[in-house]
Every structure is written in C-alpha cells, then in structure tokens.
Amino acid sequence: MDKLKQIYNQCRKSNSTFLIVLIRYFLYRLSGKTILAHQKAVIKGAGNISTKGPVKVGITYVGFVHNEDVTFLNIDGKLDCQGSVSIGRGCRIAVGGNGRIELGQRVFINAMSTFIIMHTLRVGDDCSISWECQFLDEDFHEIQYEGRKIQPSSDITLGKHVWVGSRVSIYKGTTIADGCVVAANSVVRGTFDEPNTLIAGNPARVVKRNVNW
C-alpha cells in the first residue's frame, strides 16, 4: 500500500494519469522491469531495457512542462539502468542497434533533452542533466580536410556527480571526470580528466578548478 500511495502522490503532483501509470507499471513488472511511465511516454524496445531500481519516465514534476509533451524512447540497442533513474517529460532517447547507454544510480535527466547514441554513453552515479541538453556520439556525415585527426573513440563518459547545465551539447569522444560542472550552453568535445572543474564555452574549456556542488 505504501508503494501505491507513493505512485499516486507522484502522479497527482505531475498531472499523470494514475490508472494508466499503474497498469503500465504492472505490465513492465511481468517482464522483470521497474518502469513508471507517463501516459504520453512512448517506449519502443522495452525488452532492451534493464532496470535495477525504479525508472521514472515523464512523471517527475517540473513546472515548465506541459501534460501533452511526449517522451519517446526508441531502444534498438541497450539501455542499462543501474539504480533509480528519472527521465524528464519530452525527452528523446534513441539507441542504435549496436549502441548502449549505461546510467548509474540516482541519475536525473530533466525535460526536453535528446540522446542519440550509436556507440556507448556512460553516465556515473548521482549525475544531474538539465533541460534541452543534447548527447550525440556519431557524426553520421564526414568531411575530409588536410590534417584531419582520427578520433580514437566515439564513446561519451560522464564520471560520478557531474552536473550538466541547460542546453549543453556533448559530442562523441568526450570524457568528463567526477564532480565536474558544465556551464549552460556549452559545446563539449574532448577529454576533461581533471575532477571538480567548471567547464564552459564553445568550444568548452576548463575555467575554474576545485569546484563543488
């Protein structure tokens, strides 16, 4: 009863239809998954999702989202959730057939963010990703020019306790160390292996050290 009460209260706060969320919850539980999905959440490839904690899709309250905003998950590859995860309303997540997203424990993704992953995205425990962010690990088109360097890896990795500000774009081959903060509107590509730094700009660079949040 306590679990049902918690689900009801969350649905009421986020304007989610309790009965629909509950029915979908029990259907996902039949396949061993713990997913709480808003009535406007569309999940394709649910069989490719693994959960080790509650995964909330579109039912976390955020004041600026609309009840008709559609959240779309298209998982042809793998979505591996290691603990409690919140995916905001209006997000778009596409994982290609050979792609994989690994989300750690207590990961929060705010509304309207987009993830297009053809290779691998790893997000560590306690990360917070703000609204309208973009994660893309594939160019899809190539340009040739003199002196062009070969990118050794397309994977994107966020360490533990990383805060990504609103409207940040993170592209292939990016690594961000534990405890870092990425300022709003930054465009990030490359290796940032020094922990607890503030990363900002286009192209992004380290602007402050020894930050905490």
N, C-alpha and C positions, 0 to 999 in steps of 0.2 A: 504493500500500500504506500509506503514512503516513496518508493521509486515512481509509482504512478502519480503521486502528488507532485513530485519534483518535475516530472514531464509536463503535467497540467499547468503548473505555475510558469514554467518556461514558455510554453505555448501561448499562454494568456498574455505574458509580457511582450512577446514578439509577434503578436497577431497571427499565430499559426493555428491551423485547424486541428484541435487536439485529437479528434477521432481519426483523421487521416494519418497524422503523425504516429499514433498508437498502432494502427493497423499495419503501416509500413514497418514499424519497429519490430512487431512480432513476426512478420514475413521474413525480414532480414535475420532475425534470431534463429529461424528454422535452418538457415544455411551457416549458422555459427558466427554471424556478424552483429556488431552493436552499432547500428546507424539510426540516428534520429533525423529525419528529413522533412523539411517544409513541404507543403502541398505543391509549391511551384518549383520544387527541385526535381530535375530530370537526371537520372543516373543510368548511363549505359555502360555495360561491362561490370556490373556489380560483383560478378563472380571473380573478377580480378582484383578485388579489394580485400585486404586482410586487416583485421582490427584486433588490438589488444586492450582496448578501452573504448569509451563512448566517442563516436564520431558524429558531431552535430553539423548538419548541412542546412544552412539558411535559417536556423531557429534561434541564433543568438541575437539579442536585441541590440540594434544600432539605430539611432534616432533619425538618420537621414535616408534610410532605405524605404522603398515602397513595398507594399504587400504583394504587388503583382510582379516584382522583379524575379526573373527566372535564374536559378542556379543550374549550371549544366556541367556534368561530369561525364566525359567520354573516355573510358579507360580500356584501351586495347592492350596496353602493357600491364604494369603492376602499380598499384597504389598500396603501400605498406605503412599502416599507422601503428606506431609502437605504444601509444597510450592515448590519453584524451586529446582530441583534436577538434577545433572549431573552424568550419569553412563558412565564410560570410555569404550573405544573400547577394545574388548577382554575379558571383564568381564564375569563371570559365576555366575548366581544367581538362586538357587533352593530353593523353599519354599514348604515344605511338606504340606499335606492336612490339618493338624492341626496347621500349623506354621503361623507366622505373622512377617513381617518386617514393622516397623514404622520409616519413615525418616522425620526429621524435615525440617524446611525451610533453604534454601541455603546450602544444603548438596552436597559436591563434592567427588566423588569416581573416583580415577584415573584408568588407564588402567590395565587390566590383573588381577584384584582382584577377589576372589572367595568367595561366601557366600553360605553356606549350612545350612539352618535354618529349624529345625523341630519343634521348640518351639517358642520363641519370641526374636527378635532383635530390640532394640530401639536405634535410633541414634538421638541426640538432634540437635537443630538449629546450623548452622554455623560450622559443623564438616567437617574436611578435611581428607580423607582416601587416602593414597598414593598407588603406584603401587605394584602389586603382593602380596597384603595382603590376609589373609585367616581368615574368620569368620566361626566357627563351633560350634554349640550348642548341639551336640549329639555324643556320643561315638560309637554307632552302635554295638560295641562288648564290653563285660565286662570281667574283670579279677577279681578273688577273692583272697584275701590275709588277713592275720591276722591284725586286727586293722583298716580295711578299713572303712573310714568315708562315710556316706551317704550324697550326695550332695543335699542340700535343694531345689535348683532351677537350672534349666538349662538355664534360660534366660540370655541374654547378654544386658547390658545397657551402652551406652555412653552418658554422660551428654552433655551440650552445649559447643560449641567452643573447641572441642577436636581434636588434630592433631595426626593422626596415621601415623608413618613413613613407609617407604617402607619395604616390605617383613615381616611385623609383622603378627604373628599368635595369634588370640584371641579365647579362648575356652570357653566352657559352664560355666555358673555361674559367669561370670566376670562382675564387675561394675566399671566404671571409672568415676570419678567426673568431674565437669565442669572445663574447662580451662587447662586440663592436656595435656602433650605431651608424646607420646610413641615413644621411640627411634627405629630406623631401626633395623630389625632382632630380635626384642624382641619376647619372647614367654610368653603370658599373660594369667593367670588364677587366679581368686580370686577377692577380694573386695579392691578397691583403692578409699576410700571415702574422701580423703583429696584433695581439689581442688588445681589447679595451681601447680602440681608437675610434675617432669620429671620421667617417668617410663622407666626402661631399664633392659635388661639382659634376661637370660634363666636359671632358672625361673625369671620373671620380679620382680623388687622391686623398691621402691622409692629411687632415687639417688640425687635429688635436689628438693628444695622447693621454693615457691614464684617465679615461672617462668611465663613468659608472652610471647605470640606470636601473 
